[in-house]
Amino acid sequence: MSKIQTNQIQHTQNGAAVFTLPTADGSNGQFLKTNASGVLSFATPTDTNTDTLPDYVKLQRATGGGGANLTFDNLDVATYKIFDFWACFVPESDAYYPYFRFRTGGASGSDISSGAYGYGYRETYPNNNGGNISAHGQNEIRLHGSVGNNTNNGEGFRINIRMFFADSSDNGSTPRLGNFISWGASRHDGNSDYRSATGNGAYNADNSTYPTGFTIFMGGGAINAQSYALYGLKR
């Protein structure tokens, strides 16, 4: 049986002992944790004590006007091996493709853009139609068909990506295999028709490319209105 913290309140209800858990307002990603002795308490993802922390952690959550690419540098790749990214946004310019690149260099990050990306995705259209897109030897990973910016028709882009980052602790040939992503995405076209895609892509150049970030960008113009969340999965 779990131990009860001293700040928990015990009272009797219908002849049984009832314990009230410590309270938290839910801000800052608070969650219920237990230490090695089974004591319950609340913590946040920035808690640095030795108590048990969750393996799936919210790292960032934001919404705003945008005006730039969605770029994330200096990720804590020593703690997290896999990242999940969820976003929806409206591009500044109409009818351009969305792309993905890994980045390296920590806080002073830059795109990894040599021609070693390969990808493939299936895009479905209304009325049970669709098409396959694939390429290799590219400077980036293409994520979907062209995205519009007419919000009156519901145009824009929605995507969720799971990313696996190679690092120096990988052995054998796995560093070369380790930089890859899987994603699902959707949009509405200029006729308000729904289109979706699922795909996979990889960067396959050598055994010593260890990304520290990533970027999502349009083939032309910036990204305007946006809402996103980034999560990390511990090693």
HELIX and SHEET records of a PDB file:
HELIX    1   1 SER A   27  GLY A   29  5                                   3    
HELIX    2   2 GLY A  106  SER A  108  5                                   3    
HELIX    3   3 THR A  151  ASN A  153  5                                   3    
HELIX    4   4 THR A  174  LEU A  177  1                                   4    
SHEET    1   A 2 ILE A   9  GLN A  13  0                                        
SHEET    2   A 2 ALA A  16  THR A  20 -1                                        
SHEET    1   B 2 PHE A  31  THR A  34  0                                        
SHEET    2   B 2 LEU A  40  ALA A  43 -1                                        
SHEET    1   C 8 TYR A  56  GLY A  64  0                                        
SHEET    2   C 8 ILE A 223  LYS A 234 -1                                        
SHEET    3   C 8 TYR A  80  PRO A  91 -1                                        
SHEET    4   C 8 PHE A 157  PHE A 164 -1                                        
SHEET    5   C 8 PHE A 180  HIS A 188 -1                                        
SHEET    6   C 8 TYR A 194  TYR A 203 -1                                        
SHEET    7   C 8 TYR A 117  TYR A 125 -1                                        
SHEET    8   C 8 ASN A 129  GLN A 138 -1                                        
SHEET    1   D 4 LEU A  70  PHE A  72  0                                        
SHEET    2   D 4 GLY A 213  MET A 218 -1                                        
SHEET    3   D 4 PRO A  98  THR A 104 -1                                        
SHEET    4   D 4 SER A 110  ASP A 111 -1                                        
SHEET    1   E 4 LEU A  70  PHE A  72  0                                        
SHEET    2   E 4 GLY A 213  MET A 218 -1                                        
SHEET    3   E 4 PRO A  98  THR A 104 -1                                        
SHEET    4   E 4 ILE A 141  ARG A 142 -1                                        
END                                                                             
